[in-house]
């Protein structure tokens, strides 16, 4: 998870996004939602959950997707899930697509910033 966080910090800095530390956003409900990484600019907030909790054999589940989706809805942030090993259940993949959540691997994290119209240089 350290690699992904470091990569997110570098990409945010190169794209002129402010890193929110600690990565906590307060939702419309008043609940404080913790993410693994948050960056913002004047127009948008990007929030990331990194699913690598126990080992490289971790499989992203439907519960992981639902947890991130709830935080996304309450905070209004553009949220993504980083799944370094790209292993997930079929249900998790379907839910992510239905909920508009991107599942990113370590090799395509940059797309989260470049798709916002701010290319890192």
N, C-alpha and C positions, 0 to 999 in steps of 0.2 A: 504494500500500500504506500510505502514511502516513495517509490519511484513515481507512481501516478500522481501523488500530491506535489512532488517536486516539478514534474512535467506541467501540471496545471498552473503552478506558481510562475514558471518561466513563460508559458503561453499567455497568461494574464498580463504579465509585465510587458511582454513584447507587443501585446494588443492594446495596451493602455487601459486595462481594467484594474480596478481597485480590489485587492484581496480583503475579504471580510474575515477578521480574526478576533475572537473565535467565530467559527462558521455557524452562527445561529441567526435565524430569522424569526421575527415575531409575526405570526399569522393574523388574519382579520379576526380570528376568534380570541386573540390575546395569548394563545399558546405559543411557547418558545420551541421552535423546531430546530434540532441539530442536524446538520449535514456534515459530510466529510470535507467538503470544500465549497466555498462561496466566493464569487467575484461579481462586481457590479460596475456599471458605468452610468451615465446620465439617463439612459433609456431602458436598461434591462438589468436583470439579476440572473446570473447563472448559478445553479446549485447542483452539486454532484454528491451522490452516494457511491462509495466504492465497496463492492461486495467481494471481499477477500478476507472474510472474518476469521476462519479457522485454519485454512490451508489452501494450497494451490488446487486441491480437489473440490473446493467449494462449488456447489451448484446453486445458481440463482433460482429462487423459488417464487411462487405466486405471492407469498407473504411479503417478500422483499419489494416486489413491484408495487403492491398495494400500499405499503408503508411510505414509499417515495411519492406515490401519486397523492396520497392524503396531504403530505407536506407541501407538494406542488400546488394543490388546489387552495389550501389555506393561506399560503404565502404569496401566491401569484408569480413565483419564480419560474423560470424556464429550467426544468429539472432533467437530469440525465443520470443513468446508472452506469458506472464503469464496472465491467466484469472482465478482469484481465485474462482469465482463462477461457472466456467465451462459452462457458458451460451453463446451460439453463434448462429448466423443465419446459416442455411444450406449452404448458399453461402460462408460465411466466412470459414466454415470447408472445403469446396471443394477447395477454393482458397489456403488456407494454405497448404493443401496436394499437390496441383499442384505446388506451389512455393517452396516447401521444407522447410516450416516454421513449427517449433514445437509449438503446443499449450500446455502449461504446467499449471497444477493446483498447488496450494500451497504444496500439499502433494507429488508432483513428481518433484520439482525443482532440487533436487539433481542429477537427471539423466542428466541434462545439463552438469554437471562437470564430473560425473563418466563415461559417454560415451566418454569422451575425453581421456580415458586411465589413468586418474589420480584420483584414488579413494581417497575420503576424509577419514581421519582416526579419 
